[in-house]
């Protein structure tokens, strides 16, 4: 979510020419955008979570909304990592397919 690649740079990859190669890229880009917006909204509503010591602070168990926001953020970060892994694997497959296509050229 935060600290990641600039979202506008990710969208540059979604050209009409490239999208048919892997249409799931559109859904992944949309999901990443939703994760980014969710992170900003949750941190805006719960700025206490910006304090790195929040998890060790006394009395945090009495604020269920903070705990829930923290869990949502943690799962969002995990989902972001899985999306990145999927995109890496997808890019390797596309690169291999491009090399194989070039190898079949008759000249």
N, CA and C of each residue as an Amber inpcrd file, in Angstrom:
protein
   321
   0.8400000  -1.1470000   0.0000000   0.0000000   0.0000000   0.0000000
   0.8990000   1.2270000   0.0000000   1.2490000   1.7960000   1.1110000
   2.1130000   2.9790000   1.0210000   3.5620000   2.5420000   0.8590000
   4.3900000   3.4730000   0.3610000   5.7890000   3.1410000   0.1720000
   6.0280000   2.2840000  -1.0520000   5.0210000   2.1270000  -1.8500000
   5.1240000   1.3070000  -3.0420000   5.3580000   2.1950000  -4.2600000
   5.3990000   1.5450000  -5.3970000   5.5710000   2.2150000  -6.6760000
   4.4460000   3.2220000  -6.8940000   4.7710000   4.3180000  -7.5480000
   3.7940000   5.3470000  -7.8690000   2.6780000   4.7320000  -8.7150000
   1.4010000   4.8450000  -8.2870000   0.3120000   4.2150000  -9.0340000
   0.2210000   4.6820000 -10.4840000   0.5730000   5.9140000 -10.7560000
   0.4950000   6.3950000 -12.1320000   1.4790000   5.6440000 -13.0310000
   2.6040000   5.2200000 -12.4830000   3.5740000   4.4420000 -13.2710000
   3.0330000   3.0520000 -13.5670000   2.3080000   2.4630000 -12.6220000
   1.7210000   1.1440000 -12.8730000   0.7010000   1.2230000 -13.9980000
  -0.0710000   2.2970000 -14.0170000  -1.1110000   2.4250000 -15.0290000
  -0.5220000   2.6330000 -16.4150000   0.6990000   3.1580000 -16.5130000
   1.3340000   3.3150000 -17.8160000   1.4540000   1.9730000 -18.5310000
   1.5970000   0.9150000 -17.7760000   1.7380000  -0.4150000 -18.3630000
   0.4400000  -0.9220000 -18.9610000  -0.6760000  -0.2970000 -18.6150000
  -1.9720000  -0.7730000 -19.0820000  -2.3870000  -0.0680000 -20.3710000
  -1.5740000  -0.1910000 -21.3750000  -1.9140000   0.3930000 -22.6650000
  -2.8840000  -0.5320000 -23.3870000  -3.6650000   0.0060000 -24.3040000
  -4.5900000  -0.8600000 -25.0610000  -3.8680000  -1.9880000 -25.7930000
  -2.6270000  -1.7530000 -26.1770000  -1.8580000  -2.7950000 -26.8720000
  -1.4090000  -3.8960000 -25.9150000  -1.1260000  -3.5420000 -24.6980000
  -0.6010000  -4.5310000 -23.7370000  -1.6930000  -5.2480000 -22.9590000
  -2.8260000  -4.6200000 -22.8090000  -3.8780000  -5.2150000 -21.9870000
  -4.3500000  -6.5760000 -22.4950000  -4.4960000  -6.8060000 -23.8020000
  -4.9300000  -8.1360000 -24.2500000  -3.9450000  -9.2570000 -23.8910000
  -2.6670000  -8.9290000 -23.7110000  -1.6840000  -9.9440000 -23.3090000
  -2.0450000 -10.5570000 -21.9660000  -2.5630000  -9.7380000 -21.0700000
  -2.8890000 -10.1800000 -19.7120000  -3.9920000  -9.2740000 -19.1600000
  -5.2420000  -9.5520000 -19.5050000  -6.3400000  -8.6740000 -19.1000000
  -6.5080000  -8.5280000 -17.5940000  -5.9910000  -9.4980000 -16.8300000
  -6.1170000  -9.4060000 -15.3810000  -5.3690000  -8.2070000 -14.8160000
  -4.4620000  -7.6430000 -15.5940000  -3.7420000  -6.4530000 -15.1280000
  -4.6980000  -5.3190000 -14.7890000  -5.7760000  -5.1870000 -15.5290000
  -6.7430000  -4.1190000 -15.2540000  -7.3680000  -4.3060000 -13.8710000
  -7.7810000  -5.5370000 -13.5740000  -8.3790000  -5.8080000 -12.2630000
  -7.3670000  -5.6120000 -11.1450000  -6.1140000  -6.0300000 -11.3760000
  -5.0830000  -5.8700000 -10.3480000  -4.7720000  -4.4000000 -10.1030000
  -4.7590000  -3.6000000 -11.1620000  -4.5190000  -2.1630000 -10.9990000
  -5.6570000  -1.5230000 -10.2170000  -6.8850000  -1.9250000 -10.5090000
  -8.0360000  -1.3870000  -9.7730000  -7.9820000  -1.8040000  -8.3060000
  -7.6190000  -3.0500000  -8.0580000  -7.5160000  -3.5360000  -6.6790000
  -6.4400000  -2.7640000  -5.9170000  -5.3200000  -2.5330000  -6.5550000
  -4.2600000  -1.7580000  -5.8900000  -4.7300000  -0.3430000  -5.5700000
  -5.4650000   0.2570000  -6.4790000  -5.9800000   1.6120000  -6.2300000
  -6.9350000   1.6050000  -5.0350000  -7.7910000   0.6000000  -4.9480000
  -8.7140000   0.4970000  -3.8150000  -7.9400000   0.2850000  -2.5200000
  -6.9050000  -0.5370000  -2.5540000  -6.0880000  -0.7430000  -1.3600000
  -5.4350000   0.5600000  -0.9070000  -4.9300000   1.3280000  -1.8520000
  -4.2780000   2.6040000  -1.5190000  -5.2800000   3.5810000  -0.8950000
  -6.4550000   3.6840000  -1.4780000  -7.4860000   4.5790000  -0.9460000
  -7.9210000   4.1160000   0.4410000  -8.0720000   2.8080000   0.6010000
  -8.4800000   2.2610000   1.9000000  -7.4460000   2.5560000   2.9720000
  -6.1830000   2.3930000   2.6190000  -5.1180000   2.6780000   3.5790000
  -5.1690000   4.1370000   4.0170000  -5.2760000   5.0310000   3.0650000
  -5.3150000   6.4610000   3.4000000  -6.5220000   6.8070000   4.2670000
  -7.6760000   6.2430000   3.9380000  -8.8810000   6.5330000   4.7140000
  -8.7660000   5.9920000   6.1350000  -8.2780000   4.7520000   6.2600000
  -8.1500000   4.1670000   7.5940000  -7.1330000   4.9220000   8.4510000
  -6.0200000   5.3210000   7.8510000  -5.0160000   6.0600000   8.6160000
  -5.4910000   7.4710000   8.9370000  -6.2720000   8.0460000   8.0730000
  -6.8250000   9.3730000   8.3390000  -7.8250000   9.3090000   9.4950000
  -8.6360000   8.2630000   9.5000000  -9.6250000   8.1070000  10.5640000
  -9.0110000   7.6170000  11.8700000  -7.8500000   6.9610000  11.7810000
  -7.1910000   6.3820000  12.9610000  -5.7140000   6.7540000  12.9710000
  -5.3820000   8.0210000  13.1290000  -3.9750000   8.4310000  13.0630000
  -3.0950000   7.7800000  14.1250000  -3.7010000   7.2300000  15.1450000
  -2.9240000   6.5300000  16.1780000  -2.1140000   5.3870000  15.5620000
  -2.6180000   4.8350000  14.4690000  -1.9300000   3.7080000  13.8320000
  -0.6200000   4.1300000  13.1730000  -0.4240000   5.4180000  12.9880000
   0.8370000   5.8950000  12.4160000   1.9810000   5.8120000  13.4260000
   1.6320000   5.7320000  14.7040000   2.6260000   5.6010000  15.7640000
   3.0900000   4.1470000  15.7930000   4.3640000   3.9250000  15.5210000
   4.8900000   2.5580000  15.4490000   4.7610000   1.7940000  16.7610000
   4.6110000   2.5090000  17.8610000   4.4940000   1.8280000  19.1500000
   3.0430000   1.5210000  19.5090000   2.1170000   1.8230000  18.6000000
   0.7020000   1.6280000  18.9090000   0.4080000   0.2030000  19.3840000
   0.9730000  -0.7710000  18.7300000   0.6680000  -2.1680000  19.0580000
   1.0830000  -2.5490000  20.4730000   2.0000000  -1.8020000  21.0690000
   2.4620000  -2.1260000  22.4200000   1.8910000  -1.1980000  23.4850000
   1.0560000  -0.2590000  23.0760000   0.5060000   0.7040000  24.0280000
  -0.5540000   0.0590000  24.9160000  -0.5440000   0.4880000  26.1480000
  -1.5160000   0.0110000  27.1230000  -2.9010000   0.5680000  26.7680000
  -3.9140000  -0.2270000  26.9350000  -5.2820000   0.2250000  26.7120000
  -5.7630000   0.0860000  25.2780000  -4.9110000  -0.3730000  24.3930000
  -5.3340000  -0.4880000  22.9910000  -6.4480000  -1.5090000  22.8220000
  -6.5280000  -2.4670000  23.7140000  -7.5760000  -3.4890000  23.6020000
  -8.9670000  -2.9110000  23.8320000  -9.0320000  -1.6960000  24.3720000
 -10.3200000  -1.0590000  24.6170000 -10.8130000  -0.2640000  23.4110000
 -10.0730000  -0.3000000  22.3320000 -10.4610000   0.4490000  21.1290000
 -10.5940000  -0.5560000  19.9790000 -11.7350000  -1.2320000  19.9090000
 -11.9030000  -2.2670000  18.8880000 -11.7770000  -1.7530000  17.4530000
 -12.1870000  -0.5170000  17.2140000 -12.0920000   0.0070000  15.8460000
 -10.6320000   0.1470000  15.4150000  -9.7460000   0.5030000  16.3330000
  -8.3200000   0.5880000  16.0020000  -7.7530000  -0.7910000  15.6880000
  -8.1310000  -1.7690000  16.4880000  -7.6450000  -3.1260000  16.2340000
  -8.1440000  -3.6300000  14.8870000  -9.4140000  -3.3520000  14.5810000
  -9.9760000  -3.7940000  13.2980000  -9.2780000  -3.0870000  12.1320000
  -9.0400000  -1.7890000  12.2680000  -8.3410000  -1.0430000  11.2110000
  -6.9270000  -1.5890000  11.0230000  -6.2680000  -1.9020000  12.1240000
  -4.9200000  -2.4580000  12.0610000  -4.9160000  -3.7940000  11.3070000
  -5.8980000  -4.6480000  11.5920000  -5.9940000  -5.9380000  10.8970000
  -6.2810000  -5.7490000   9.4060000  -7.1570000  -4.8130000   9.0810000
  -7.4590000  -4.5440000   7.6720000  -6.2040000  -4.0790000   6.9500000
  -5.4550000  -3.1730000   7.5620000  -4.2150000  -2.6900000   6.9470000
  -3.2170000  -3.8290000   6.7550000  -3.0660000  -4.6610000   7.7570000
  -2.1160000  -5.7740000   7.6580000  -2.5120000  -6.7140000   6.5280000
  -3.7830000  -7.0030000   6.4080000  -4.2330000  -7.8820000   5.3230000
  -4.0940000  -7.2030000   3.9730000  -4.2940000  -5.8930000   3.9440000
  -4.0960000  -5.1470000   2.7010000  -2.6490000  -5.1950000   2.2490000
  -1.7240000  -5.0570000   3.1970000  -0.2980000  -5.1350000   2.8560000
   0.0390000  -6.5290000   2.3250000  -0.5300000  -7.5630000   2.9590000
  -0.2840000  -8.9300000   2.4960000  -0.8500000  -9.1300000   1.0820000
  -2.0240000  -8.5960000   0.8310000  -2.6200000  -8.7110000  -0.5000000
  -1.7820000  -7.9750000  -1.5350000  -1.2590000  -6.8250000  -1.1580000
  -0.3850000  -6.0620000  -2.0580000   0.8530000  -6.8960000  -2.4350000
   1.4390000  -7.5770000  -1.4650000   2.6030000  -8.4270000  -1.7530000
   2.2340000  -9.5690000  -2.6990000   1.0610000 -10.1600000  -2.5030000
   0.6310000 -11.2500000  -3.3860000   0.3720000 -10.7450000  -4.7990000
  -0.1840000  -9.5580000  -4.9210000  -0.4030000  -8.9720000  -6.2460000
   0.9370000  -8.7580000  -6.9360000   1.9140000  -8.2510000  -6.2000000
   3.2450000  -8.0300000  -6.7810000   3.8640000  -9.3470000  -7.2380000
   3.7150000 -10.4030000  -6.4280000   4.2410000 -11.7200000  -6.8270000
   3.5550000 -12.2190000  -8.0900000   2.2450000 -12.0720000  -8.1390000
   1.5010000 -12.5030000  -9.3220000   1.9910000 -11.7460000 -10.5560000
   2.1610000 -10.4370000 -10.4180000   2.6240000  -9.6310000 -11.5510000
   4.0300000 -10.0380000 -11.9930000   4.8930000 -10.3780000 -11.0510000
   6.2410000 -10.8410000 -11.4040000   6.1800000 -12.1440000 -12.1990000
   5.3650000 -13.0860000 -11.7340000   5.2160000 -14.3580000 -12.4490000
   4.6050000 -14.1300000 -13.8280000   3.6110000 -13.2760000 -13.8800000
   2.9630000 -12.9680000 -15.1500000   3.9620000 -12.3600000 -16.1320000
   4.7860000 -11.4450000 -15.6500000   5.7630000 -10.8140000 -16.5300000
   6.7710000 -11.8410000 -17.0500000   7.1910000 -12.7690000 -16.1900000
   8.1080000 -13.8200000 -16.6530000   7.4700000 -14.6670000 -17.7500000
   6.2010000 -15.0020000 -17.5770000   5.4950000 -15.7790000 -18.6050000
   5.4040000 -15.0020000 -19.9140000   5.0940000 -13.7310000 -19.8190000
   4.9870000 -12.9080000 -21.0250000   6.3480000 -12.7610000 -21.7030000
   7.3930000 -12.6120000 -20.9040000   8.7390000 -12.4960000 -21.4750000
   9.1290000 -13.7860000 -22.1990000   8.8280000 -14.9400000 -21.5760000
   9.1330000 -16.2250000 -22.2160000   8.3550000 -16.3870000 -23.5190000
   7.0980000 -15.9840000 -23.5090000   6.2720000 -16.0980000 -24.7130000
   6.8110000 -15.1960000 -25.8180000   7.2900000 -14.0220000 -25.4580000
   7.8460000 -13.1030000 -26.4520000   9.1110000 -13.6800000 -27.0700000
   9.9570000 -14.2900000 -26.2650000  11.1890000 -14.9110000 -26.7750000
  10.8330000 -16.0710000 -27.6940000   9.8730000 -16.8990000 -27.2950000
   9.4650000 -18.0390000 -28.1150000   8.8960000 -17.5640000 -29.4500000
   8.1600000 -16.4920000 -29.4600000   7.5900000 -15.9520000 -30.6890000
   8.6850000 -15.4560000 -31.6080000   9.6850000 -14.8080000 -31.0570000
  10.8080000 -14.3140000 -31.8750000  11.6100000 -15.4670000 -32.4610000
  11.6940000 -16.5680000 -31.7210000  12.4500000 -17.7270000 -32.2110000
  11.7810000 -18.3790000 -33.4220000  10.4760000 -18.1700000 -33.5790000
   9.7400000 -18.7780000 -34.6820000   9.7710000 -17.9710000 -35.9690000
  10.4260000 -16.8180000 -35.9620000  10.4640000 -15.9930000 -37.1580000
  11.3020000 -16.6780000 -38.2330000  10.8380000 -16.6630000 -39.4950000
  11.5450000 -17.3850000 -40.5580000  12.7850000 -16.6710000 -41.0750000
  13.0870000 -15.5000000 -40.6060000  14.2660000 -14.7870000 -41.1340000
  15.2640000 -14.4750000 -40.0570000
